[in-house]
Amino acid sequence: MTALPAGGPGLHQRRNLVTEIPGPASRALMDRRNAAVARGVSTTLPVFVTAAGGGVLLDADGNTLIDFGSGIAVASVGNAAQAVVERVQAQVAQFTHTCFMVTPYQGYVEVCEELGRRTPGTHEKRSALFNSGAEAVENAIKIARHNTGRQAVVAFDHAYHGRTNLTMALTAKNMPYKQGFGPFAGEVYRVPMAYPLRWPGGPQACRAQALDVVRSLIHTQVGEQNVAAVIIEPIQGEGGFIVPPDGFLAGLAEFCRQHGIVFIADEIQSGFCRTGDWFAVEHEGVVPDLVTTAKGIAGGLPLAAVTGRAEIMDAVHAGGLGGTYGGNPVACAAALGAIETMASQDLPARARRIGEIMLPRLRKLAETYPVIADVRGRGAMIAVELTRPGTLDPDPASTAAVAAFCHQAGLVVLTCGTFGNVLRFLPPLVIGEELLEEGLDILENAFASL
């Protein structure tokens, strides 16, 4: 895998540190940020980016950092992919907005057509476009409730579905997402996630028991006849990149089918080639009733979608779905450019290649450093979970220390997990192998520093 054309003129695909991290220019900008931006908006790494593309970020001090975050799985095609830039520039020159609900335009229709082609299943589909992942999830729940005439929604431990009122109810983690923001939307029920590392009895017990536990809890505590939808991330994102055992998703989808429950796959972080397939559920051949997408869909512009079975999507009355900016024409142009890039450069294969490089090195690290309790993920959606050696007690302090070392060395990494003890890796799918290997070298040094 070779480095692809990068965003920004003359942006070299190499790490280059010329100041400490953050440097003086970024620190000065951070002072301005703190004086103008609300405290509740957090920052992982206080460097201000001036250009980005391929696998690197250029900051205001002239430092070039390796990107293992992709803006949280958004810049999968790079931060300035040629097809995205060209289509966006052309669209901006034509018009930036009319509101699709007032006077429609072709780009919205073309994105919906692509979603119908790309999402799992050969059944007839419809899509509706929105602005953010949370908005897509909220609308998927609306659609499921309207279609079934039921109200209850089942979500999972460790889930993350957004920050709006309804999606906060679906999200499992209290701090920082829910603390002080209640009361939350009702008729949301939570069941255990098939979390192999932390399942009582371990991974084999998880494989054998998890689906039965979930089905039993829904039956006894909610009643299948009351459930409008079950929503799940095929690989959980913020919860810690938790990969359920093979067969769990397929069994869950079948349970939903048997009881007339809408099965919603939240593919907002795992979709669009990230896991080595166009969508993560394809790994097991699962066909959801509804799929929510965002993040990687539009090369960095705000766009989200709900795509699903025509009879479910069309159950909602005219005017029941929409929003002023939903499916903005510039964002739609970006999405068409991003999807074109994914297809023409076979980014699912590139994601698989990233996994082939990263996973063996991370597993070797786990053999060397017992603080790593688990290495998991698929394609270019990979994580390591840190615990106190010999236990399952989370070790967020070591996780933070490793992340801080990486940041100082010019490698952007992200943490996640209910307990704050997971390092997640989401490199752009267009990153070059040399950068990828160098980033892993830095990570090895970070663990050695512990």
N, C-alpha and C positions, 0 to 999 in steps of 0.2 A: 504494500500500500504506500503510495507516494503522496507527498503533500499536494493538495489541490490549490488552485489559484485563491489567494487570500484577499480579504477585504482591505480597502485602503491602499493607495498607491505606495509601492515600495515597502510593504509590511513584510519583513523577513520572518520566516518560520523558524525562529530560534529564540531561546531564552537569553535575555541580556539584562543584567542588573547594573545600573549606573549609580544608584543611590540606595540608602536603606529603604525598607518597606514598612510603612509608607514614607515617601520622600517629602521634601519641603513643600512642593507645589500641591501635592495631595493633602498635606496637613493644613495648609492655608485654605484650601477649598472645603475641607472638613469643618473648619471653624465657621465658614459661611453657611455650610449645611446645617450645623447645629443651631445657628441663629435664625434660620428660616424654615426648617423642616420640622414637623411634629416629632416629638420624642418617640412616639409609638412606632415609627417607621425605623426598623433596625437596619444595620449594615454588618455584613459578614467580614469584609476586608476593606478597610478605608483607603482604597486607591481609586482615583478618578480616571476613568478610561477615556482616551481620546481617539482610538482606532482599534479595530479588532477584526479578526478573520482567520480562517483556517483553524489552527489550534492555539492561537496566541491572543493576548490582550496587551495593548500599548497604553501606558498610563501617562499622566500629566508631567511626570518627571523624566520620561524617556525610558522607563523600565519596560521590558517585554516579558510578560508572564505566560506560563503554560496554563491552559484552561482545561481543568477537569470538571467544570461545572455546567458549561453551556447555558448560563443564565437559568439554571434549574431545568435542564432538558429542553430548552426552547430553541437554542441556536444549533440544532442538529445538522443543518446544512451549512453551517458557518454563519458568522455575523453579517456578512455582506455577500452572499452568493450571487453570482452574476445574473442568473435568471430572475432572482428576486429583485435585485436592483433595477434591472432593465424594465421589468413589468411595472414596478412601482413608479419609476420615473415617467413612463408612458401614461399611466393612469392619472398621476397627479396633474399632468399637463392637460388632461381631458376634463376631469371633474373630481372633486374630493368627496362629495356627498350629495345625495338627493333624498335619502331614506327609502329603503326598498319597499316599505309599506305605502309610500306615497307614489313614487314613480320608479319602477324596478329597472334593473340593469343586468346585462348578460353575465358579468363576473360572478355574481351571487349564484346564478343558475349553474354555471360551470363548476363552481366549487361543490355544490350539492351533487352534481353528476359524478364528480371525481370521488366524493365520499361514498356514493352508492356503489361505485365500481370497486373501491379499495377496501371497504369494511367487510368483515366476514359474512359469508352467506350469499346465496344466489337468489334469494327471495326479492320481491319488489320492495323498494325502500323509498323513504322520504327523509329530508334533512331540514333543520332550521338552524340559522346561524346567530351567534351571540358574541359577546365581547370577552368573556373570561371563563375559566374552568368552573368556577363557582356558579356562574350564571347558567352554564350548560347543565350542571348537576341539578340545580334548582328547577330548571325547566323539564328535565327528564322526570323528576318526581311529579311535577304537575301533570305531565302527559300520562304517566302511569296511573295516577289517581283518577284522572278523568276517564281513561280508557276502561279501568276495572270497576269503577264505582266504589272502590275500597280506600281506606285511609292509612293503614299501618305501613311503615317502611322499616326494613331490617338492614342494619349496617353492622360493621365488624369492629372488634377491638383493634386498636392501632391504626384505624382508618384515618385518612385525611381527605376531605372532600371540599374544603373551602372555608371562607371567613364570613359569608353572609349569614343571616340569622338561621335559616333552615340548614345550610351546610355546616354551620357550627354545631348544630344538634347532631348531624351525621358524623362530624369529626370527633375522634376519640380523645385526643390529647388536650388537657385543660390549659396548661401554661406553655406558650403564651397566647394560644388561639382563642380560648373561651373565658379566661379568668376575668370576672367582673362584667361580662357582657350579657348575662342572662336577663330575663328568662328566655329559653329557647323554644323553638317550634315543637309541638307535641306529636304524639303518635309515631315516635322514632324508637326502635328497640335495638339493643345491641347484643350480639352473640360473639363467642370466641373465634378468633382467627386461627386458621391452621398454621401455626407458627412452630415449625419443627424443632428449633433449638430450645424453645421454652415450653413446649407441650409437656405436661406431667407424664413422665415415663419416656420422654425423648422422641426422636424423629420417627421411629417405627410405630410407636403408639399413636403418634399424630396421624400417620398415614392410615392406620386402622380405625381410629376413633373419631376424628374431627368431624367428618360429615355426619355421622350418626348423632353426635352431640348437638350440632347445629339444627338438624331436622327435629330432634326431640324438643329443643328449647322453643323453636318456632311453634311446634304443635301444642305444647303445654302452656306457654306463656302468652302467645299471641293468637294462635289459631290460624291455620293456613287460609281459611276463607275470608279472613280480615286483612290479609297482606296484599297491598298493591304492588310492592316492588321489593326485591332484594338487590342491593347495590354493593359492588365489591371492586376493588382495584386488583386486576389479575396478578400484578406484583405490587405490593403496597409501597408507596413512595415515602412520604414524610414519616410514616410509622417504622421505617427501617429497612426498606427493600426486602420485605418478607416474601419469600417464594413458597406458596403452598405446595404440598406434595402432589405429584401427578395423580390425576383422577378426582381431586377435590373440586375443581372448577366444573368439570364435566358432570359430576354427580349433583352439584348444586344447581346447575342449569336444568338438568333433568327433573329434579325435585320441583323447581319453579314451573316447568312445563306441565307437570302432572297436576298442579294445583292452580293453574291459571294466574300465576304470579309473574309479573314482568321482571325479567332478569336483565339488570343494567350493569354493563362493564364500564367502569370508569377508567378509560385509557388516556387520561389527560397527561400523565407523566410517562406512561409506558408505551404510548402509541407512536405511529409514524416512524417505523423502522428501528426504534431504540433498542428493542430486545432481540433483534435479528430476524424478526418477521415484521410485516407492516403493522400488525397489532399483536399484543402479547397473548391474547386468548387463542390465536392460531396455533400456538405450540401444541395444544391438545385438541385442535379441531373444534373448539367450542364456538357456537354461533349465538351471540347475545340477541335479545329482543331490541334493546337500545344500547348505543355506544355513545359515550361522551368523549369529546376530544377538545384539545386546546394546545398550549405549549408549543410543541414542534410543528404545528400545522402551517404556520405562516412565516417562518424564518425570522421571527422576532416582533412582528406586528400583532396587535391584539385581535385575536379571532378565536372563536370557539364554536362547537357544533353539537347538536344531538342528531344522531342518525339512527333510523330503526325501521322496523316492519311497517309497511305502508298503512296497514289497517290500524295499528296502534297510533302512529303519528297523525293520521288523518281523523282520529276520533275527536280531536279538539276542534271546537267551533271556530269559524273564521274570526280573526281578531284576537283570539285567545293566546297567541304566541307572538312575540316580536320585541321591539325595542328600537329606540331612535337610531342608535349607532350599530345595531346588530348586522353583521355582514357588510361593514363599510367597504366601499369599492376599492380603496387603496389596500386594505387588508386582504380582500379577496384576490387582488392581483398578486400580492405577496404569496398567498397560499398556492396559487397556481404555479408560481415560479418555484416555490419550495417543493411541491409535489413533482414537478418536472425534473428538478434536480435529483430527488430521491429515486425516481424511476430511471433516469438516464445514467446515473452513476451507481446504480444498484446499491443503495445505502443499506438495505438489510444485510447484504453480504459483508459490507464494511463493518457493520455492527458486530457480526459474528466474528470477523477477524480481530476486532478489538478485544472481544472476550477471549479468543484463543491466545492472545498475547498476555492479557492482564491476569486471567484466573490462575495459570500455573505459577506465576511469580507471587501472587498474593497467597496462594496455598503454601508455597515454600516459606514465605514470611511467617505464616501461621505455625509452621513446624519449628521455626526458630524462636518465635516470641509467643509464649503461652498466654499473653494478654489478649491475643486474637482468638476468640472462641469460635468464630464462624466466618467463613468466606462464602458468599452467595450472590446470586444474580444470574442474568442471562444477557448475552450480547454485550452492549455497551451500557448496561444498567446494573452496576456491580457495587457490592458493599462488603465491609468487614465490620463485625461486631466485637467490641472490646469489653472484657469482663476481668474481674480480679482472678488471677490464675487459679485454676482448680475449682472454680465456683461459677455460678451464673449471675453473681452480683454485678450489676452494671458498673463500668468504670468510665464515667463521663470526664473525669479529670485527665486521664491519659488520652482520651479521644481529643479533648481540647488542646492538649499539649502537642500531639502529633499534627493537628490541623495548624496550630500556630507556627510550628517549625516549617511546615510546607509553605505557608504564606510568606514567611520571612525569606525563604529560599526561592521564591518566585513561582510557586505552584498553587493554583487556586483549587482548593478542595472544599467540600461541603460536609457538614455533619447532619445527622437526622436521628430518628428513633424516638420512641416514647420516652426512653430514659436518657436520651442525649448521648448515647454511647456507640453510635454507628457512624463510620466514615463512608460516604457514598461517592461514587465516581461516575460522572456523566460527561465524558469527553465529547466534543463535537465529532460527528461521524466522519468528517472529512479531515481529521487530524492525521498528520504524518506519523509513520512508525517511529522515526527517530525521536520526535517530541514525546510520543507515548512512552518509549523506553526511558527517556531522560526523566520524565515525571515519576515513573516507577522507581528510578534510582533515588530521587529525592525522598520518596515515601520510605524506602528502605533506610535511608539515613535518619529519617524522622523517628522510626521505631528504634533504631540503634541508640538514638539520643536519650530514650527513656531510661 
